Amino acid sequence: MAETQEQWYNRQAIEQLAQHIPFERDTASKSEQIEMLRGLVIRHGRSMEPEMFGFEARNELVRLGLWDRIGPEQEA
């Protein structure tokens, strides 16, 4: 299924934030960026395809405990 333009923009925002966070030196800015990323993932993550994310973004989302919120909810 193809992404809509809005889904693409949301995924790009999540990917770019996730890729930038490990390199942020200012702890206040880093905390703020993590909260922005968390908000984006909570709001839009379920409508995204996990396979569309790059390696670095995926690793950071896993590290932050947000990867399970990407893609449709899995039944246990």
C-alpha positions as CSV (number, residue, x, y, z in Angstrom):
1,M,0.0,0.0,0.0
2,A,1.4,3.4,-1.0
3,E,1.9,6.1,1.6
4,T,-0.2,9.3,1.5
5,Q,1.7,12.6,1.4
6,E,0.7,13.2,5.0
7,Q,2.0,9.7,6.1
8,W,5.3,10.4,4.2
9,Y,5.7,13.8,6.0
10,N,5.1,12.2,9.4
11,R,7.5,9.3,8.7
12,Q,10.2,11.7,7.5
13,A,9.7,13.8,10.7
14,I,10.0,10.7,12.9
15,E,13.1,9.4,10.9
16,Q,14.9,12.7,11.0
17,L,14.3,13.2,14.7
18,A,15.3,9.6,15.5
19,Q,18.5,10.0,13.5
20,H,19.4,13.3,15.1
21,I,18.8,12.5,18.7
22,P,21.9,10.4,19.3
23,F,24.1,13.3,18.2
24,E,22.4,16.0,20.2
25,R,24.8,17.3,23.0
26,D,22.5,19.7,24.9
27,T,20.5,17.5,27.3
28,A,17.5,19.9,27.4
29,S,17.2,19.9,23.6
30,K,17.7,16.2,23.5
31,S,14.9,15.7,26.1
32,E,12.6,18.0,24.1
33,Q,13.3,16.2,20.9
34,I,12.6,12.8,22.5
35,E,9.2,14.1,23.7
36,M,8.5,15.5,20.2
37,L,9.4,12.1,18.7
38,R,7.3,10.2,21.3
39,G,4.3,12.4,20.4
40,L,4.7,11.9,16.7
41,V,5.0,8.1,17.2
42,I,2.0,7.9,19.5
43,R,-0.2,10.0,17.1
44,H,0.9,8.5,13.8
45,G,2.9,5.3,14.3
46,R,0.0,2.8,13.9
47,S,-0.7,4.1,10.4
48,M,3.0,3.5,9.2
49,E,4.7,0.5,7.7
50,P,7.7,-0.6,9.8
51,E,9.6,-1.7,6.6
52,M,9.7,1.9,5.4
53,F,12.0,3.0,8.2
54,G,15.8,3.1,7.8
55,F,18.3,1.2,10.0
56,E,19.4,4.2,12.2
57,A,15.9,5.4,12.8
58,R,14.7,1.9,13.7
59,N,17.6,1.4,16.1
60,E,16.8,4.7,17.9
61,L,13.1,3.9,18.1
62,V,13.9,0.5,19.6
63,R,16.3,2.1,22.1
64,L,13.6,4.5,23.2
65,G,11.0,1.8,23.5
66,L,8.9,3.3,20.7
67,W,9.3,0.7,17.9
68,D,6.3,-1.4,19.1
69,R,4.1,1.6,18.3
70,I,5.1,1.6,14.6
71,G,2.7,-0.4,12.4
72,P,-0.6,-2.1,13.2
73,E,-0.9,-3.4,16.7
74,Q,0.2,-7.0,17.0
75,E,-2.1,-9.5,18.8
76,A,-0.3,-11.3,21.6
